[in-house]
């Protein structure tokens, strides 16, 4: 489905072929089928709507820009997913992926802030603060997907979150993070899935 866009540079919809590549990676982790998903800084809803089309149970969209939210809600209606979604009008850096109406925690979270907001990804950054919020909002085996400019490289660890996968496609990078296991059995152990680096230079860069 072709999504509507507000135009200009207020939204950065992801290229279809990059989105396809990202979901090919997520399939290795049995996602997004039956997952509860949060799409933070969601823009027009490209990643979250794609998750629903691939079998996700529910998606919470978080977007503070009023102009973009109007387009987002039109895209949700056009896709026929009104009952499987909730749109929250706020800054995701402040609230994270808060569960809606006492519902279960999330299995997959997309974090896609404007690139200038992820130039700093250190331990005192807004992103690090967001990861702290997410620790209590996701399931033990959830994945958090963070999209940044290609030149930005996330830390190996944010609190209990550890980086387990990084992909580079064109001008963007995506890092996948997961909570480190707790308790004696998890101490010092790896998550278990392989880590990859895949770099692809597309003829067309993302818009």
Secondary structure as GFF3:
##gff-version 3
##sequence-region A 1 207
A	DSSP	alpha_helix	16	27	.	.	.	ID=ss1
A	DSSP	beta_strand	36	40	.	.	.	ID=ss2
A	DSSP	alpha_helix	46	53	.	.	.	ID=ss3
A	DSSP	beta_strand	58	62	.	.	.	ID=ss4
A	DSSP	alpha_helix	66	79	.	.	.	ID=ss5
A	DSSP	three_ten_helix	82	84	.	.	.	ID=ss6
A	DSSP	beta_strand	85	88	.	.	.	ID=ss7
A	DSSP	alpha_helix	92	95	.	.	.	ID=ss8
A	DSSP	beta_strand	106	111	.	.	.	ID=ss9
A	DSSP	three_ten_helix	115	118	.	.	.	ID=ss10
A	DSSP	alpha_helix	126	134	.	.	.	ID=ss11
A	DSSP	beta_strand	138	149	.	.	.	ID=ss12
A	DSSP	beta_strand	157	158	.	.	.	ID=ss13
A	DSSP	beta_strand	161	169	.	.	.	ID=ss14
A	DSSP	beta_strand	172	179	.	.	.	ID=ss15
A	DSSP	beta_strand	197	200	.	.	.	ID=ss16
###
